Amino acid sequence: MKRDHDEKKLHSYIRDNHLETYMSADIFSISELLLFDKNEYLVEAGYPADYLCFLVNGEVIISACSTNDKSTCISYCHQFTIIGEAASLWQMAPCRSVRAMTRCTCIGINLTKYRQLLLNDLLFLQNICQILTCKLNTENELSQTLSDPLEVRLSRFILEYSIGQMFTFQLTNCADILNTSYRHLLRMLKCFCAMGILKKARNCYVIMDGTRLGEIANGTLVIGNPQP
């Protein structure tokens, strides 16, 4: 983690994301601009984080470790979100890790200095309760889809994160988020191309048949296991 001491940039991020509306306290005076490199952990399971973070730029993956030390993606965030409100804020050891998938920029509040201030801020606590409820509902939906076949999860992911008809998502990150191997992901994408649903282009996949992709996503079109 690195600190950026550019106050003008810090204030700009706060205003652009309306962070001053999240609490009665003066966020401009208690926050810092924090930078995380790709693959750096914002939160590590078992260790309360020193900062409550507002992710304002970048992408993170939230994962949990099973008893066999296998990491399972619980959630993925690529837009504004709060990190550390479920455990670190309350000085509890988090059961999940948050890792930067790209370079990330956060507005951070030092919990050692300002934990009690935040816990006494009624407006802040009301917003945290609402955020936690939304996250719980979203993660419950995601956990229910873990048992779905890869083709269903992949088709949903492509439909959600395509820009226009172009799917440009980095495939190694995609594999992590979908809890599959990179090799198995490539086989499934090759299968979609063979079916005429996708077309491989330079640095992306183009959606050629959105209707059938949607049918796979909702389970009305079932495909067999792709060949190695």
Secondary structure, DSSP 4 states (H G I P E B T S, - for coil): -EEE--HHHHHHHHHHTTGGGG-SS-HHHHEEEEEE-TT-EEEBTTB--SEEEEEEES-EEEEEE-TTS-EEEEEEE-SSEEESTTTGGGT---SSEEEESS-EEEEEEEHHHHHHHHHT-HHHHHHHHHHHHHHHHHHHHHHHHTTS-HHHHHHHHHHHH-BTTEE---HHHHHHHTTS-HHHHHHHHHHHHHTTSEEEETTEEEES-HHHHHHHHTTSS---PPP-
